[in-house]
Amino acid sequence: MTTSQQHGADDDLPIRDGMIRLGQALKLANLAEDGAQARTLVEDGRVQVNGEVETRRGRQLHPGDVVTARGSSVRITAAD
């Protein structure tokens, strides 16, 4: 079992800058097709961060955070 699976994530999403906004992460992880869909998912309460519903599209995510939407999860990781 990989580290991401232990934390409930299907995949890892590496980031370079130590932080990424929720809306950006949803698009990069292919959990949303575009910014409009990301906004709708978040506003409708269909996105979770670390197991809790998140309604702020601008929420800052850091390595270790797990984002869940549309039946899939990704874990934010630091890029090498």
N, C-alpha and C positions, 0 to 999 in steps of 0.2 A: 504494500500500500504506500503510495507516495505521500509526501507532506501535504500537498494540496487536497488529496482525498481525505486525509485525517481531519482536516478543518472543514470538510463539507463542500469543497470546491471541485469542479470538474476539470478546471484548467488554471494555469497561472497567467497573469497579465503583468509582464515586466515593465516598470517605469524607470525613467532616468533621473528625474528631478526630485525624487523623494516624496512627491505629492501629485495627485491628479484629481480633477473635479469629477464628481459622479457622472454627470452627463457625458463627459469625454470618455470615461471608462466604459460606459454602456456601449458607445459607438465603437471604440477600439476592440472591445471583446465580442463584437457582433451580437450583443444582446438587444441592440436597437439598430434599425436600419439607417436612421439619420437623427439629427437633433430634434426634429419635431416628434418623432416616435419616442425618443428618450424623455422628452418633456412630458408627454402624455403618460408614459409608464410611471414616472415619478409622481406626477400630480395625482394620478389615480390610486396611489398607494400600492402599486404592484412591484415595487423594488424594495429589497431588504439589504441592509448593510449589517454584517455581523449578527444576523438573525432578527433584527428589528426593522420595522417598516421605516423607510426614509422618504420624506416628501420634499427635501431640499436638493434640487438638481446641482447646486453649487457646492454641495458638501465636499469637504476635502477628504480624500482617501490616502492612506499611507500603507507602506508594505505591511502585510499581515491581515489587512482588512479583507473580508469576503463579501462580494456583491452577488445577489441572487435576483434574477428576473427571467420571466418566460420559461421557467423550468430548468434553467441552467445557472451555474455558479462559477465565478472566477475569483481567484485569490490574487490580490495585488502583491507583487514582489519587486525587489530592487533589481534593476538591470545590471548585468556584470560589467 
